[in-house]
Amino acid sequence: MTFGARMLKTGIAVTVSLYISSFLHISSPVIAAVAAIFAMQPTIYRSWRHFLEQLQTNTLGAVLALGAGMYLSKDPFAIGLMCVLVIMICLKLKMEETVGLTLVTVIAVMEASGQWQFALNRFLQILIGIGTASLINIFFIPPNPREQFVAQIESVFAKLSLLLRTAVSDELKESVFRDEKRKLEDALGGIEAKFKLLEEEYKKLKGAKFSKIRDLVVYQQMHATLRKGLDVLEAVEQHYFQADRSEEIDKAFDRHLEKLIKFHEHVLLKFDEKLKETEPPEIERVEADSNRFMREMMAENRERPDEDLRLAIVAASLFDYGYQIGRLDKLVEQYHRGS
């Protein structure tokens, strides 16, 4: 985990919540700080949604807890029973994310044992924390999932590039290769989670136009292309070194991998508009090279019918990786023409 804007905003939200509580002469303002911590969200849409959902479930929880506190006092069994009831209600309303803070409200209000003023004081603290965190998240360094997503893509490609360039040559120590590959898999999982946030942001907020949907198509293909690169690593690890191959075959695979990596890098640079207008001629031949390489590897297997098809499996994964890069290249071209 790295320090980022969300952590900074959480600290600011806690501080502001405590100051507001102190200004309003609210005793024990710690609940406002806890509410602010729970309410900090990764996107603007989630901030609004979380605020509205927390407002609903916390109001409901406070009303139920107030009634229970008046008749059942603050008996531990009664508090536990009310917590179970509130959890069931939140799940029924499909507001699972609000459960934690709503339970804090229930416990805090029931502790008042039916004292209206004290219970409202606790509920007000909850609202202060939620409102403060939501407003700070929206107006102070607002989250930019698109920028974060693109940065993650570039970071993951750098990891993938290193592993692909050393996969066939087998230069990395096995322990280092496995550690880096595990980090790559984790990073790809992070990209998938970030894409879901981006998709939610674009589709749910008002004003999501066709251009936003077009962006999502490009981002999804970026992720899919990286996944195909990981599939190449899997194929090399499981099949390549178990196959009977010559030095010429090793060089052929290594050269073709290098072409695909450069093509992938070229497309990402093109997306960021960092390239000159003229394209290197070898980029235009990548698709033809992939077709030719695949035919050569299939011919190699036909010449040795007694051998298994392990090299063909690796070649097929390379072909698929190249195809996905080509598809991404076309989408990036359309992306810039439409912008």
Buried (B, 14 or more C-beta within 10 A) or exposed (E): EEEEBEEEBBEBBBBBBBEBBEEEEBEEBBBBBBBBBBBBBBBBBBBBBBBBBBBBBBBBBBEBBBBBBBEBEBEEEBBEEBBEBBBEBBEEEEBEBBBEBBBBBBBBBBBBBBBEEBBBBBBBBBBBBBBBBBBBBBEEEEBBBBEBBBEBBBEBBEBBBBBBBBBBEEEBEEEEBEEBBEEBEEBBEBBEEBBEBBBBBBEBEEEBEEEBEBBBEBBBBBBEBBBBBBBBBEBBBEBBEEBEBEEEBBEBBBEBBEBBBBBBBBBBEBBEEEEEEEEEEEBEEBBEBBEEBBEEBBEBBEEEEEBEBBBBBBBBBBBBBBBBBBBBBEBBEEBEEEE
